[in-house]
Amino acid sequence: MNSPILPAVRTVATALVLAAAAIPARAQAPSSLLSTGAGLVSPRARTLETGLVRRNARPAPRAAADAPMMVPVEGVRREQLHDTYTQSRSQGRTHHAIDIHAPRGTPVLAVAEGTIRKLHLSSLGGITIYLMDDDGRTRYYYAHLDSYAEGLHEGQRVQAGEVIGYVGDTGNAQPGDCHLHFSVAILRDPSRWWDGENLNPYDLLNPSGR
């Protein structure tokens, strides 16, 4: 003898199965699931993942920025600059820099926030500074200085616009021909602060000057 309860139980069971099947799969998945294969990434996980990518990405060289670079000699205007990048120098060298003339003792400025990588005295450059940009790749070279700013030392952090030295005629500059020899390079290896691919500073300092 069939019980009248069984049809009712079957009806309820069938309804529950159909209701469960109608629930979207996305709603059933745990919100914290991280599975790139399934494409299920929580908002927090996606934010963390994006942050990691940004932190691991190598920044573009600062010298490639669109904004003009700060003139590294106080009081010199962009329109006063002259492109000397391709001029010949002694011993068959090409200048690969810009000469910025100013009276002896005129303050020389850091063109970017960075670290004093090397203070060096050489027969060609005289009193020199190698400044490493915070991008880790762009190196700025200052030569023929009369002196350093008081207390300047290797490893020192400097801000853009900070005085780091003074215009002079040391090294192989002609006596009395006071100017800053300024060059920019993108380093192939940051540990080789003297070696890199030279860029024309005139184009960076005065991009609308041509």
Backbone as CSV, one residue per row, in Angstrom:
resi,resn,N_x,N_y,N_z,CA_x,CA_y,CA_z,C_x,C_y,C_z
1,MET,0.849,-1.193,0.000,0.000,0.000,0.000,0.877,1.232,0.000
2,ASN,0.601,2.121,-0.968,1.416,3.329,-1.089,0.957,4.380,-0.092
3,SER,1.970,5.022,0.549,1.666,6.090,1.508,1.413,7.386,0.757
4,PRO,0.402,8.163,1.154,0.123,9.452,0.485,1.218,10.469,0.736
5,ILE,2.151,10.190,1.695,3.226,11.147,2.027,4.304,11.135,0.969
6,LEU,4.560,9.965,0.302,5.689,9.837,-0.630,5.618,10.809,-1.796
7,PRO,4.478,10.973,-2.481,4.442,11.951,-3.581,4.831,13.351,-3.123
8,ALA,4.399,13.742,-1.918,4.725,15.080,-1.413,6.223,15.224,-1.174
9,VAL,6.848,14.160,-0.628,8.290,14.197,-0.382,9.047,14.320,-1.688
10,ARG,8.588,13.538,-2.702,9.251,13.603,-4.010,9.144,15.008,-4.601
11,THR,7.980,15.616,-4.441,7.772,16.974,-4.987,8.710,17.982,-4.341
12,VAL,8.839,17.920,-2.997,9.730,18.838,-2.267,11.178,18.622,-2.667
13,ALA,11.592,17.359,-2.784,12.972,17.042,-3.145,13.293,17.558,-4.533
14,THR,12.365,17.366,-5.452,12.573,17.851,-6.821,12.723,19.368,-6.842
15,ALA,11.923,20.069,-6.076,11.979,21.534,-6.017,13.317,22.017,-5.476
16,LEU,13.828,21.327,-4.457,15.128,21.709,-3.888,16.247,21.522,-4.891
17,VAL,16.225,20.424,-5.645,17.255,20.166,-6.656,17.243,21.237,-7.720
18,LEU,16.029,21.589,-8.188,15.909,22.613,-9.222,16.366,23.972,-8.716
19,ALA,16.096,24.298,-7.459,16.505,25.586,-6.886,18.019,25.673,-6.773
20,ALA,18.646,24.562,-6.360,20.107,24.549,-6.241,20.764,24.712,-7.591
21,ALA,20.188,24.101,-8.605,20.757,24.194,-9.959,20.639,25.600,-10.504
22,ALA,19.649,26.351,-10.030,19.430,27.705,-10.559,20.360,28.732,-9.954
23,ILE,21.052,28.413,-8.858,21.972,29.370,-8.216,23.192,29.556,-9.108
24,PRO,23.585,30.797,-9.481,24.757,31.012,-10.349,26.009,30.460,-9.709
25,ALA,26.888,29.901,-10.550,28.132,29.317,-10.034,28.969,30.355,-9.348
26,ARG,28.926,31.613,-9.835,29.741,32.663,-9.235,29.354,32.914,-7.794
27,ALA,28.026,32.796,-7.505,27.558,33.045,-6.145,27.980,31.934,-5.211
28,GLN,28.215,30.709,-5.756,28.595,29.595,-4.909,30.091,29.603,-4.588
29,ALA,30.890,30.309,-5.381,32.343,30.290,-5.180,32.725,31.157,-3.999
30,PRO,33.710,30.749,-3.187,34.176,31.565,-2.068,34.755,32.879,-2.575
31,SER,34.444,33.981,-1.882,34.883,35.298,-2.341,36.392,35.459,-2.265
32,SER,37.080,34.650,-1.463,38.516,34.795,-1.305,39.319,33.948,-2.279
33,LEU,38.634,33.245,-3.188,39.323,32.332,-4.087,40.220,33.097,-5.050
34,LEU,41.485,32.644,-5.229,42.408,33.217,-6.196,42.820,32.110,-7.142
35,SER,42.285,32.151,-8.354,42.602,31.134,-9.340,42.650,31.782,-10.698
36,THR,43.871,32.048,-11.208,43.993,32.721,-12.492,43.426,31.867,-13.607
37,GLY,43.456,30.538,-13.433,42.914,29.679,-14.469,41.413,29.842,-14.582
38,ALA,40.719,29.948,-13.453,39.272,30.083,-13.472,38.829,31.525,-13.597
39,GLY,39.769,32.443,-13.453,39.437,33.853,-13.542,38.714,34.367,-12.328
40,LEU,38.853,33.692,-11.196,38.169,34.093,-9.982,39.179,34.733,-9.040
41,VAL,39.195,36.059,-9.022,40.151,36.792,-8.196,39.375,37.802,-7.373
42,SER,39.557,37.758,-6.056,38.859,38.714,-5.213,39.418,40.108,-5.447
43,PRO,38.624,41.177,-5.161,39.130,42.545,-5.342,40.418,42.799,-4.574
44,ARG,40.525,42.296,-3.344,41.741,42.522,-2.556,42.926,41.814,-3.186
45,ALA,42.717,40.562,-3.635,43.812,39.832,-4.254,44.263,40.518,-5.537
46,ARG,43.280,41.049,-6.309,43.637,41.729,-7.551,44.450,42.980,-7.251
47,THR,44.086,43.704,-6.187,44.826,44.905,-5.798,46.252,44.563,-5.404
48,LEU,46.416,43.504,-4.606,47.745,43.085,-4.177,48.591,42.655,-5.371
49,GLU,47.963,41.912,-6.296,48.686,41.436,-7.467,49.168,42.609,-8.310
50,THR,48.301,43.634,-8.514,48.674,44.814,-9.282,49.813,45.555,-8.610
51,GLY,49.740,45.661,-7.264,50.813,46.334,-6.530,52.144,45.645,-6.706
52,LEU,52.153,44.308,-6.705,53.395,43.569,-6.887,53.982,43.814,-8.264
53,VAL,53.131,43.850,-9.281,53.613,44.105,-10.635,54.243,45.475,-10.715
54,ARG,53.589,46.481,-10.108,54.127,47.839,-10.155,55.449,47.942,-9.416
55,ARG,55.554,47.256,-8.279,56.795,47.348,-7.506,57.948,46.660,-8.212
56,ASN,57.663,45.590,-8.964,58.720,44.844,-9.633,59.093,45.417,-10.987
57,ALA,58.247,46.292,-11.534,58.540,46.869,-12.844,59.691,47.858,-12.744
58,ARG,60.582,47.871,-13.756,61.692,48.821,-13.772,61.189,50.160,-14.266
59,PRO,61.463,51.257,-13.529,60.980,52.561,-13.961,61.676,53.013,-15.225
60,ALA,60.983,53.841,-16.004,61.597,54.403,-17.208,62.676,55.393,-16.794
61,PRO,63.732,55.534,-17.597,64.766,56.512,-17.266,64.165,57.899,-17.112
62,ARG,64.630,58.625,-16.076,64.110,59.956,-15.842,64.397,60.876,-17.029
63,ALA,65.527,60.628,-17.696,65.916,61.475,-18.807,64.966,61.352,-19.988
64,ALA,64.098,60.327,-19.965,63.163,60.148,-21.061,61.853,60.885,-20.821
65,ALA,61.740,61.569,-19.686,60.509,62.269,-19.358,60.267,63.419,-20.334
66,ASP,58.989,63.814,-20.480,58.633,64.862,-21.421,59.002,66.246,-20.909
67,ALA,58.918,66.469,-19.595,59.182,67.794,-19.042,60.656,68.150,-19.178
68,PRO,60.980,69.418,-19.484,62.384,69.823,-19.600,63.128,69.623,-18.283
69,MET,64.379,69.260,-18.385,65.225,69.096,-17.214,65.599,70.462,-16.644
70,MET,65.764,70.528,-15.347,66.221,71.742,-14.692,67.618,72.123,-15.177
71,VAL,67.849,73.398,-15.468,69.190,73.856,-15.836,70.082,73.730,-14.602
72,PRO,71.234,73.058,-14.720,72.031,72.754,-13.530,72.910,73.892,-13.009
73,VAL,72.843,75.068,-13.626,73.615,76.213,-13.152,72.645,77.328,-12.781
74,GLU,72.749,77.794,-11.566,71.816,78.804,-11.057,71.889,80.084,-11.887
75,GLY,70.711,80.591,-12.248,70.626,81.866,-12.948,70.758,81.785,-14.453
76,VAL,71.075,80.613,-15.013,71.204,80.459,-16.462,69.844,80.091,-17.039
77,ARG,69.436,80.819,-18.095,68.153,80.561,-18.738,68.330,79.576,-19.891
78,ARG,67.274,78.881,-20.226,67.334,77.867,-21.279,67.784,78.461,-22.616
79,GLU,67.318,79.669,-22.926,67.657,80.276,-24.210,69.128,80.687,-24.299
80,GLN,69.831,80.643,-23.196,71.261,80.959,-23.204,72.134,79.738,-23.513
81,LEU,71.530,78.560,-23.549,72.302,77.337,-23.748,72.693,77.156,-25.213
82,HIS,73.832,76.495,-25.432,74.316,76.182,-26.771,74.622,74.690,-26.853
83,ASP,74.234,74.100,-27.973,74.435,72.659,-28.162,75.892,72.398,-28.558
84,THR,76.648,71.799,-27.635,78.057,71.472,-27.904,78.298,69.969,-27.883
85,TYR,77.222,69.193,-27.994,77.305,67.744,-27.821,78.230,67.077,-28.842
86,THR,78.168,67.496,-30.097,78.935,66.822,-31.147,80.274,67.502,-31.456
87,GLN,80.643,68.498,-30.708,81.916,69.181,-30.956,83.105,68.265,-30.677
88,SER,84.193,68.524,-31.397,85.425,67.737,-31.206,86.197,68.260,-30.008
89,ARG,86.902,67.355,-29.384,87.764,67.704,-28.267,89.133,67.054,-28.479
90,SER,90.064,67.314,-27.571,91.422,66.807,-27.708,91.457,65.292,-27.763
91,GLN,92.507,64.754,-28.351,92.734,63.311,-28.449,91.642,62.609,-29.262
92,GLY,91.019,63.335,-30.192,90.020,62.744,-31.065,88.693,62.438,-30.414
93,ARG,88.449,63.017,-29.268,87.211,62.734,-28.547,86.056,63.596,-29.069
94,THR,84.844,63.096,-28.893,83.632,63.883,-29.111,83.125,64.334,-27.759
95,HIS,82.649,65.570,-27.689,82.315,66.175,-26.401,81.288,65.363,-25.613
96,HIS,80.154,64.989,-26.247,79.089,64.213,-25.589,78.626,64.864,-24.287
97,ALA,78.566,66.185,-24.276,78.145,66.941,-23.093,77.754,68.335,-23.543
98,ILE,77.321,69.140,-22.594,77.047,70.547,-22.868,77.895,71.380,-21.916
99,ASP,78.465,72.477,-22.433,79.213,73.413,-21.599,78.303,74.595,-21.273
100,ILE,78.160,74.867,-20.001,77.299,75.963,-19.545,78.186,76.986,-18.847
101,HIS,78.393,78.122,-19.493,79.298,79.142,-18.958,78.606,80.019,-17.917
102,ALA,79.370,80.343,-16.883,78.887,81.191,-15.801,80.105,81.649,-15.005
103,PRO,79.989,82.740,-14.257,81.122,83.219,-13.457,81.566,82.183,-12.426
104,ARG,82.861,82.231,-12.098,83.393,81.333,-11.077,82.593,81.467,-9.784
105,GLY,82.295,80.332,-9.186,81.576,80.335,-7.920,80.067,80.320,-8.044
106,THR,79.537,80.346,-9.289,78.072,80.253,-9.464,77.597,78.876,-8.980
107,PRO,76.540,78.832,-8.176,76.069,77.543,-7.666,75.665,76.573,-8.777
108,VAL,76.047,75.312,-8.586,75.686,74.208,-9.480,74.638,73.364,-8.754
109,LEU,73.584,72.969,-9.473,72.423,72.352,-8.839,72.232,70.896,-9.257
110,ALA,71.700,70.100,-8.334,71.263,68.745,-8.674,70.035,68.861,-9.561
111,VAL,70.043,68.189,-10.699,68.911,68.295,-11.629,67.786,67.328,-11.288
112,ALA,68.030,66.426,-10.348,67.015,65.440,-9.969,67.287,64.951,-8.555
113,GLU,66.286,64.371,-7.952,66.472,63.745,-6.645,67.279,62.468,-6.841
114,GLY,68.309,62.299,-6.034,69.142,61.115,-6.206,70.232,61.022,-5.157
115,THR,71.295,60.299,-5.517,72.385,60.012,-4.591,73.722,60.377,-5.226
116,ILE,74.576,61.010,-4.453,75.931,61.305,-4.917,76.675,59.976,-5.016
117,ARG,76.919,59.548,-6.238,77.527,58.228,-6.458,79.039,58.274,-6.328
118,LYS,79.661,59.350,-6.838,81.120,59.419,-6.806,81.571,60.872,-6.844
119,LEU,82.538,61.192,-6.006,83.273,62.460,-6.055,84.668,62.116,-6.549
120,HIS,85.102,62.791,-7.620,86.321,62.349,-8.294,87.138,63.543,-8.762
121,LEU,88.450,63.394,-8.725,89.368,64.409,-9.234,90.165,63.778,-10.362
122,SER,90.063,64.375,-11.573,90.768,63.821,-12.725,91.461,64.926,-13.508
123,SER,92.413,64.526,-14.357,93.162,65.504,-15.145,92.274,66.173,-16.193
124,LEU,91.272,65.465,-16.693,90.383,66.040,-17.695,89.238,66.822,-17.061
125,GLY,88.518,66.185,-16.168,87.328,66.804,-15.583,87.597,67.690,-14.393
126,GLY,88.787,67.577,-13.815,89.063,68.344,-12.604,88.223,67.840,-11.447
127,ILE,87.608,68.762,-10.739,86.728,68.402,-9.618,85.373,67.997,-10.205
128,THR,84.955,66.749,-9.975,83.761,66.225,-10.628,82.794,65.578,-9.639
129,ILE,81.551,65.448,-10.104,80.487,64.785,-9.340,79.744,63.834,-10.275
130,TYR,79.499,62.627,-9.792,78.606,61.687,-10.472,77.356,61.560,-9.609
131,LEU,76.226,61.983,-10.151,74.955,61.925,-9.428,74.068,60.856,-10.061
132,MET,73.597,59.915,-9.246,72.720,58.845,-9.723,71.265,59.186,-9.408
133,ASP,70.454,59.214,-10.441,69.025,59.477,-10.285,68.368,58.328,-9.515
134,ASP,67.238,58.631,-8.876,66.503,57.606,-8.139,65.920,56.526,-9.043
135,ASP,65.893,56.760,-10.364,65.396,55.701,-11.241,66.389,54.545,-11.350
136,GLY,67.607,54.726,-10.803,68.606,53.663,-10.788,69.340,53.457,-12.091
137,ARG,69.063,54.287,-13.101,69.674,54.090,-14.414,70.289,55.366,-14.997
138,THR,69.733,56.524,-14.633,70.200,57.776,-15.219,71.300,58.382,-14.349
139,ARG,72.441,58.676,-14.998,73.587,59.266,-14.280,73.911,60.642,-14.859
140,TYR,74.108,61.608,-13.958,74.463,62.971,-14.342,75.910,63.234,-13.915
141,TYR,76.673,63.832,-14.825,78.093,64.066,-14.571,78.380,65.562,-14.633
142,TYR,79.026,66.076,-13.579,79.375,67.490,-13.461,80.902,67.596,-13.399
143,ALA,81.488,68.456,-14.237,82.950,68.550,-14.261,83.419,70.012,-14.307
144,HIS,84.727,70.199,-14.057,85.413,71.510,-14.028,84.933,72.380,-12.868
145,LEU,84.439,71.742,-11.807,83.943,72.517,-10.666,85.083,73.251,-9.962
146,ASP,84.747,74.380,-9.350,85.717,75.104,-8.529,85.830,74.446,-7.156
147,SER,84.685,73.934,-6.667,84.664,73.235,-5.376,83.313,72.557,-5.205
148,TYR,83.243,71.678,-4.205,81.980,71.035,-3.840,81.224,71.916,-2.855
149,ALA,79.925,71.671,-2.737,79.163,72.292,-1.658,79.707,71.781,-0.331
150,GLU,79.661,72.609,0.677,80.216,72.246,1.980,79.574,70.965,2.513
151,GLY,80.432,70.007,2.886,79.956,68.770,3.482,79.489,67.717,2.497
152,LEU,79.533,67.997,1.203,79.069,67.011,0.225,79.911,65.745,0.312
153,HIS,79.259,64.583,0.256,79.995,63.328,0.368,79.307,62.228,-0.437
154,GLU,80.063,61.209,-0.760,79.516,60.067,-1.501,78.453,59.362,-0.668
155,GLY,77.384,58.961,-1.334,76.272,58.320,-0.647,75.240,59.299,-0.126
156,GLN,75.492,60.589,-0.272,74.560,61.591,0.238,73.331,61.700,-0.651
157,ARG,72.165,61.782,-0.023,70.918,62.017,-0.746,70.767,63.512,-1.001
158,VAL,70.371,63.863,-2.222,70.150,65.268,-2.554,68.796,65.423,-3.232
159,GLN,68.263,66.622,-3.139,66.987,66.950,-3.760,67.226,67.761,-5.033
160,ALA,66.280,67.699,-5.956,66.376,68.512,-7.163,66.434,69.990,-6.766
161,GLY,67.404,70.712,-7.344,67.572,72.122,-7.036,68.550,72.397,-5.904
162,GLU,69.022,71.349,-5.240,69.979,71.531,-4.140,71.362,71.875,-4.692
163,VAL,72.035,72.801,-4.034,73.391,73.184,-4.447,74.358,72.061,-4.088
164,ILE,75.109,71.581,-5.109,76.070,70.500,-4.867,77.501,70.912,-5.192
165,GLY,77.680,72.064,-5.823,79.024,72.516,-6.166,78.987,73.910,-6.740
166,TYR,80.163,74.347,-7.286,80.285,75.700,-7.808,81.095,75.688,-9.100
167,VAL,80.685,76.514,-10.057,81.330,76.582,-11.357,82.794,76.988,-11.217
168,GLY,83.652,76.329,-12.022,85.076,76.660,-11.993,85.740,76.365,-13.319
169,ASP,87.073,76.177,-13.272,87.849,75.888,-14.483,88.918,74.828,-14.216
170,THR,88.611,73.894,-13.318,89.584,72.857,-12.984,89.666,71.821,-14.106
171,GLY,90.667,70.965,-14.041,90.864,69.953,-15.078,91.513,70.555,-16.302
172,ASN,91.067,70.151,-17.471,91.682,70.638,-18.707,90.969,71.846,-19.293
173,ALA,90.079,72.483,-18.518,89.458,73.728,-18.974,90.538,74.812,-19.061
174,GLN,90.406,75.706,-20.027,91.363,76.800,-20.145,91.262,77.707,-18.926
175,PRO,92.390,78.155,-18.381,92.347,79.040,-17.208,91.442,80.248,-17.461
176,GLY,90.516,80.451,-16.569,89.590,81.570,-16.699,88.336,81.247,-17.504
177,ASP,88.336,80.116,-18.216,87.152,79.714,-18.979,86.217,78.923,-18.058
178,CYS,85.572,79.633,-17.166,84.753,78.976,-16.147,83.429,78.508,-16.750
179,HIS,83.166,77.232,-16.599,81.922,76.663,-17.113,81.678,75.311,-16.461
180,LEU,80.448,74.857,-16.574,80.106,73.504,-16.126,80.046,72.594,-17.339
181,HIS,80.818,71.525,-17.306,80.702,70.439,-18.284,79.673,69.474,-17.702
182,PHE,78.547,69.304,-18.416,77.435,68.513,-17.878,77.029,67.457,-18.898
183,SER,76.999,66.200,-18.461,76.583,65.128,-19.355,75.563,64.230,-18.671
184,VAL,74.827,63.488,-19.510,73.781,62.572,-19.037,73.971,61.237,-19.736
185,ALA,73.876,60.152,-18.988,74.005,58.822,-19.581,73.027,57.859,-18.937
186,ILE,72.581,56.890,-19.723,71.768,55.779,-19.219,72.710,54.601,-19.032
187,LEU,72.849,54.133,-17.800,73.821,53.097,-17.484,73.335,51.721,-17.923
188,ARG,74.253,50.951,-18.486,73.957,49.555,-18.810,73.999,48.703,-17.552
189,ASP,74.912,49.065,-16.645,75.091,48.360,-15.376,75.260,49.434,-14.302
190,PRO,74.299,49.580,-13.365,74.379,50.634,-12.349,75.667,50.622,-11.531
191,SER,76.336,49.467,-11.435,77.586,49.416,-10.675,78.741,50.071,-11.434
192,ARG,78.589,50.229,-12.752,79.617,50.876,-13.584,79.179,52.321,-13.825
193,TRP,79.343,53.155,-12.798,78.826,54.515,-12.821,79.481,55.388,-13.887
194,TRP,80.628,54.976,-14.401,81.349,55.761,-15.400,80.964,55.381,-16.834
195,ASP,80.197,54.322,-17.005,79.954,53.753,-18.326,78.466,53.739,-18.631
196,GLY,78.089,54.253,-19.806,76.684,54.244,-20.184,76.471,54.819,-21.566
197,GLU,75.227,54.853,-21.980,74.863,55.399,-23.284,74.568,56.890,-23.123
198,ASN,75.385,57.730,-23.758,75.242,59.174,-23.614,73.994,59.693,-24.312
199,LEU,73.365,60.678,-23.681,72.250,61.419,-24.265,72.675,62.873,-24.418
200,ASN,72.084,63.569,-25.373,72.423,64.980,-25.558,71.701,65.821,-24.513
201,PRO,72.424,66.418,-23.571,71.765,67.206,-22.521,71.007,68.408,-23.068
202,TYR,71.468,68.946,-24.195,70.784,70.117,-24.760,69.327,69.792,-25.088
203,ASP,69.100,68.613,-25.633,67.734,68.211,-25.972,66.862,68.055,-24.730
204,LEU,67.473,67.693,-23.617,66.729,67.495,-22.366,66.508,68.814,-21.633
205,LEU,67.468,69.730,-21.756,67.384,71.006,-21.068,66.543,72.026,-21.825
206,ASN,66.574,71.932,-23.146,65.899,72.923,-23.978,65.248,72.249,-25.179
207,PRO,64.241,71.390,-24.938,63.680,70.572,-26.020,63.037,71.373,-27.136
208,SER,62.656,72.617,-26.878,62.028,73.442,-27.924,63.027,74.401,-28.552
209,GLY,64.316,74.203,-28.248,65.330,75.160,-28.689,65.808,74.980,-30.103
210,ARG,65.450,73.874,-30.739,65.948,73.633,-32.105,65.018,74.264,-33.152
